[in-house]
Amino acid sequence: MEKKLSPQQIEAIKEAHLKEDKLAIENQVIKLIVAGFDEYTAEYLVNKVIKEYREELFRDAEEKKENEQEKHIADCVVLFASVSGSLFGVTNPAWYLFVVIVCAIAGYLGYNEKPLAGMIRSIVIAGLFPVTFNFFFGSRSEFRYFELLLPLGICFIVGFGFQYLISKMFYPDED
């Protein structure tokens, strides 16, 4: 008597588990009994496949959550680095070169699924913010901090546009 399941049987058990229907899982046990397994072995194999599948789904969810946290950290680094030079009146080009490098590294590490797209997005945001900031506030001596949302919004929209284009060009099979 065989003790291994075929890939088709494993997929059928996984699909039955996703339906969350007790009857569908029992049907898989019956199919295994008809295929030549004894009842105890069939139940054991079905439960084993379901347990492994749950663990796989859990690992995928944990990995996705970890990737989301990395993205949030990268976004915070990009936001702080981009805004800090303009808010504090830094005009030295070396500062902006440093900001672009820091943002590129943050984008590359934060968006590890599509690192080139994340890096380009971060560079665009870091490079575009001083320009939009000076466009909106260059002739004014004071401004309210919530007014920073407009240039930030423009930078992030353009940055996400570049990220989308780069993602589609270099990672066409994903998503």
Secondary structure, DSSP 8 states (H G I E B T S, - for coil): ------HHHHHHHHHHHHTT-HHHHHHHHHHHHHTT--HHHHHHHHHHHHHHHHHHHHHHHHHHHHHHHHHHHHHHHHHHHHHHHHHTT---HHHHHHHHHHHHHHHHHH-TTSHHHHHHHHHHHHHHHHHHHHHHHTT-S---GGGGHHHHHHHHHHHHHHHHHHHHHH-TT--
